[in-house]
Amino acid sequence: MSDKTDQELLQKLRELPGFSLDKEKKQQILENVMQEEKRYMRQTRTRGSFSLLGKGIAVCALVGAVWVGASVMKHQDQQVAQSPLPDSVTGKQPDPTLATTPSPMPTQNQVPPAQSDPAAPIATAERDGSLLKQLFELSRQGQVEKGGISVENSVIDTYEKQWGKPDATRFEDGLSYYTYNKKGLDIGFNKGMQVVEIRYHTPAITKLTMKQTKQALGLTHSIHTTINDQTVFVYKPNDKYLFEVVFPAATKQQPDPAIQYVVVRYPQGEINLMAQRAPDELLGELKTNAAKGQLLQVPVTVGKSMIDELQREWGKPSRQDFVNGLLYSVFPDKSVVLASNKGDQIVEIRSYDYQLRQITKSQALKTLGKPTETVKIGDQQIEVYQVSPDYQLKVVFPLPTQEIPDPTIDHVNVLYPRGTVNQMAQ
């Protein structure tokens, strides 16, 4: 290659955009080009011909490759200069006041992490609270999903045809339930196949807590416990439907439990199923039966009936717990808990009847009259009525609060005290 050709090549290199090299690198590039030229000359002598056009293309390709490589090197140098290096590389002692750690530069074979989309939803307490608010708004239409199944207006047969057979079925509190796990739904329906309750338990819901619920939805209409020791926050989106948020009972170990499921309920559909009666009529019947040691729709008499006799009729309980010398048997499908002593004698009936739980404290006291005794245990207030020499009726309420000054009944008990005292004295 002639000196004139070398000078022309260097001039072309200088004219390339963004190209800046020191003298040694320029000389090295020139030597590489000259070596490549000699290689092409040898190929020309061997093959007998090598067109000037082919030579020009080869040289231009080499120049282009050199320029691209230099540009990449320059771009990386600028990135390194702008990004702080880890202290382990520079030997600098880390600054304890700095909370952030610089991200390492991606290597040639690494793909840089995708940048977060500023428009994407962020998992914050505000977003989580908005989910509960959205569900509450949907409950005004009796739904948990927009345009989906609704209480009062939907029939279970329609959705069974669309979704197929349920994953599980059960009978509870006078209603039949179909469970569809993939949809996060339990559908409760009455004997007329009318959907009257929807339970919703998707992962997005079950990660939220009691505290977040209070912050998002504010004051409840009422709070009560269930036969399974659950705490239920009840809200009224309108005059027809209820929106409920269900938690396990709070404990010292877990004072802020996560939601188990939310419920949209159509109470009228359940009350019709149970042959609706006025509160004073229902309470009057409750007191009359309690004086006989009996409770509504429970075919036993405390102090006389045996637990094994009832199990032959109702089947085995779903759960049994031994507390203070008594065995408590839970029958969720009947909304009943029974306590028996070591002699298998039933000494207490506890009912979570849905109709009773709609009655307020003021209504109950007006009909039942002044209690024999009032007892406060934990967050509950118990009105005790000595309805006969042998039996007591206990009506249990949550403690009144500023938000809920007139709470509804949590549950009622008919008790045979002599059976419990004798048992515990043994």
N, C-alpha and C positions, 0 to 999 in steps of 0.2 A: 504494500500500500504506500503511495507517495505521500510526501509531507503535505502537499496541497490537499490531497484527499483527507488526510488526518485533520488538517485545520478546518476543512469544511464540515467534517463530522462533529468536531468539538463545538463549532459555531451552532450547528443544529441542536446539539445537546443543551447548549446555553439557552436557546430560544424556547425550549420546552417549558410549559407553565408550571409554576410551583417547584422548580428544580433548583436546588442549591446544595453543592457539594464542595468539600475542601479540595485542595490541590492534589493530595495523595490519592483520594478516591477517584478524581477525574482521570489521573494517570493510570490507575488500575483498570478502570472501565475501558480506556483507550487500548491498553495492552490486551484485554480480553477480546476487543473488537478485531485487533490486528491478528491475534491467534486464530480467531474464527475465519478471518480473511485467508490466512495461509491454508487452513483446512479446506476451504472452498476451492483454492487454487489447486491443491493436490487432487481434489475430486475432479476438477476440470481436466487436468492432465491425464488422469486415469480413464475417464469416460470419453475423453476426446473433445467434449464441448460442454460449455455451461453458459447459458444465455445471460446477457447483461440484465435482462428483465428479472430472471430468477435470482441473480445476485442482489439486485436492488431490493427485491421483496424480502430476502433473507436478512439483509442488513437492517432494513426498516423494522422488521419484526423484532430483531434483537434490541434495537434502540427503544422500541415501544415497551418491551418487557423490562428493560433497565429502568425506564422512567416510571412505570407502574410500581415496580419494587421499591424504588426510592420514595415515591409518594406515600406508599403504605408505611415505610419506615418512619417518614416524617410525621404522618398522622398518629402513629403509635407513640412516637416520642412526645408529641403534644399532649396525648392523653395521659401518659405517665407523669409528665410535668404538672398536669392539672390535678391528678388524683394522688392523695397522700399514700405513701407506702406503709405497710404494717411495720410497727416498731421492731419486730423480729428481723426484718430485712435491713433496716437502716442502722440498727444497733442503738437507736434512741430509746431512752427509758419511757414507758407509757405514762401519759398524763392522767392521773386519777380523776381529774375534774371533767374529763371528756367521757360522755356516756355512750357515744356512738363508735362503732368499729367500721373502718372502711371496707367495702366489698372488694375481694380480689378480682384482678383483671381476668377475663376469660382467656383460656389457652386456645390454641388454634383449633382443637377438636371440640371445644366446649361451645354450647349455645348459651348466650347471655339470657338471664331470667327475664320472662315477659314482664313488661311494666304493667302495673295495676291500672285498670280502667277507672278514671275518676268518676264515671257515671254509674259504675257497678254498685250494688247495695253493700253497705258496710254493716257488719255484725255489731251493732252498738245497742245499748239499753233503749235508746230512742227508737231504733228500728224494731227491736223486739216488742216494745210497747205498742208500736203501730200495728203489729200483727194481731194483738189482742183487740185493739180498737176496730180493726177491719172485721174480725169475727163477730164482735159485738154488733156492729152495724148490719152485718149479714143476718144476724139473729132476728132483726126486726122483720125480715121476710121469712123467718123460720128455717134459714139455711146456714150451712157452714162453708159452702162453696157457691159462688155466683152461678145461677142458672142450674144448680144441682138439685139433689133430692131435698125435699122440705117437709117439715112436720105439718100436720093437718091436711095438706093438699096432695100428698103423695100416697100411693098404695104400694105395699112391699112387693106384690107380684110383678109389677112393672120393672123394678130394678133387679129382681131375681132373674128375670128373663134376659136382661142386658148383661148382668155381671156373672151369672152362673150360680151354682150352689155356694152357700156361705162356707167359710172355713170352720165355723163353729156355731152352735145354737144353744140357747138356754132359756129358762123361764124364771123371771124374777119380778117381784112386786106387782104381780098380776099382768105382766107384759111378756111377750115373746121377743127374743133378741136374735138377730143375725149378725155375725162378725165377718167383716171383709178386711183382712189384715193388710193387704197391699194398698188399700185405699185409706187405711187408718180409721175405719168406721165401725161402729156398733149401732145397728138400727133397731129401735124398739117399736113394736106395733101391737095394737089391741086385737080383740077377737074379730073385729070388722076388717082387719088387714090394713087399717089406717096407720100411717107412720105418725107416732106421737112423741118420739124421742130420738135424737141423733147424738151419739157420743163420738168425739173427734180426738184422735191421739197420734198425730204425725210427729216425727222427730223435732220439727221446728217448734211444736207446741210443748212437748215434754221436756225441753231444756230450759223453759222459762220457770221462774220461781214465784213464790208467794209475794215476796217484796215487790218484784216487777209488776205483778198483777195489781197490787194496791196502787202503785204509781201510775199505771196505765188507765185503770178503770175507776179509781176513786172509791167512793162510798158504796157499800153493798146494800141490797134490800134486806137481806138477812144472812146469817151464818148458822150452819148446823153440822152435826156429825152424822155419819152413816152407821149402819149395822157392822161395817167392816173397819170402824175407827178412822174413817176419812173425814177431812174437813172440807165443807162445801161453801164457797162464796156464791150467793145467789143475787143476780141482777135482773131488773125488769126493763127490757128494751121497749116494751109496750104493754097494753092491757091483755094481750092474748098469749104471749110467749115469755118464757124464762130463759135466761142465759146463766149457766152455772160453770164454775171453775172448781175442779176437784183435786185435792192434795192428800197425801198421807198426813197423819197427825204430826205436828211439829214436836220435836224433842230437844233436849239439851244438846245432844250430839248433832242434830240437824234442825236448827231453829228456823231455817228458811227453805222448806222442802220444795222440790220441783213439781210442776203440774203433772198429774196423771192423765187427765183428759178434760176436755170442755164439753158441755152439754147444751143443746138447744132442745127445749121441752115445750110441749103443748099440753098444759095441765088439764084443760077441759076434756081432752081425749082420754085421759086416764081416769078422771073423776066419773065420767059417764060409765066407764067400765066397772067402777066400784059401786054403782047405785048411789048417786050423790044424796047426801043428807045435810040438813042445816047444822051448823056448829053446835047450837044448844041441844039439838036432838042427839047428836053424836056423843056429846059430853055427858048427857043424862044417862044414855045407855052404858057408857063407859063406867060411870059411878055405880050404877045398879049391878052390873056384872061383877065389878071388883068386890062388892060386898059378899058375893058368893065364891070368891076366890078364882074368878074367871076373867078372861079378856076377850075382846072382840075377835071373832073368827079363829079362836084357838081352842081346840077341843080337849082341854085339860083343866083340872082344878088343882091349884097349888095346895100342898099339904096332903093330897090324896092320890093324885095320878103319879105313875111311874114313868121314867124316861124311856125305858125299853118298850113300853106299850105305845108311846107316841112314835117311836122310830119304826115300829112295824107298819104304821100308817103313813108316815111322812118320808121314811127312808133315813139313811145316815146323814148327820149334819155335815156341812162343808168344812167346819173347823170346830175344835174343842180346846178350851183353855181352862187350866186349874188355877183359881184365884180365891184366896182366903178360905180354903177348905171346901170350896164348891166347884163343881164342874160346869162350865158354861158351854152350851151347845148352840152353834149358830146355824140358822136356816134362812139364808138370804132370799130364797124364792117365796118364803112366807113373811118376810120382814120381821122375823121373830128370833129372840134369843131366850133360851131356857136355862135355868140354873137348877142343878140337882145335887143332893148331898151324898154321902158315902153309901147310904141305903138306897140310892137311885130314886129317892122321892123328889119330885119337882117342888121347889120351894119359891121359885120366882119366875114370872113371865115378863119379858121386856118386848114391847112392840114399837116398831118404827113405821107404823101404818101411814101411808102417804096423806090420807085425808086428815088425820089428826095433826100432822105436821104443818098444815096450812092454818091452824088456829092460833091466834095470838094470845099472849099472856092475859091481856085485859079481857078478852072474850072468855078464856078459861076460868078466871077468877069470878067473873060475873055469874057464870052458870054453876060452877062447883061450890062457890061460897068461900068463906075464910078457911084457910088450911089449919090443920092441927098444929103444924110446925113448919118452919121454913129453914132450910139448911143450905149453906153455900159450900161447895166442894170444887176447888180449882176454879175453872171458868164457867161453872154451872150453878144454877140456883134450883133447888128442889122443893116443890110444894108437896108436903106430906099430909094425906087425909087418912085418918083412922076410920075406915068405912064399916068395920065390924070388930068385935073383940079379937078375931083371929087374923084379919087381913088388913093390909094397908094399900092405898093407891098413892103412887108417887108420880107427879107430873114434872118433868125435867125441862128446863129452859136454859139457853145461853144467858149469861149475865147481860143485863141491859147496858147499853153504851149510849154515848151522846149521838152517835150515828144511827143506832137501832134501839130506841128507847122502849119499844114494845115488841120484843122478839117472839117468834113462833115456837111452838112445842118442838123439842128435840126428840124425845121419846117418852113413853109412859111405862110404869112398872106396876105389877100386882105382886105383892110380897106376902109370904107366910113367915113372919119373923121368928116364930118359935122353932121352925125347922132349921133356920140358919144359926140361931143361937145355940141350939142343942148340938149341932154339928161342930161348931167352932169350939165348944166347951170340951169336946171329947179329946 
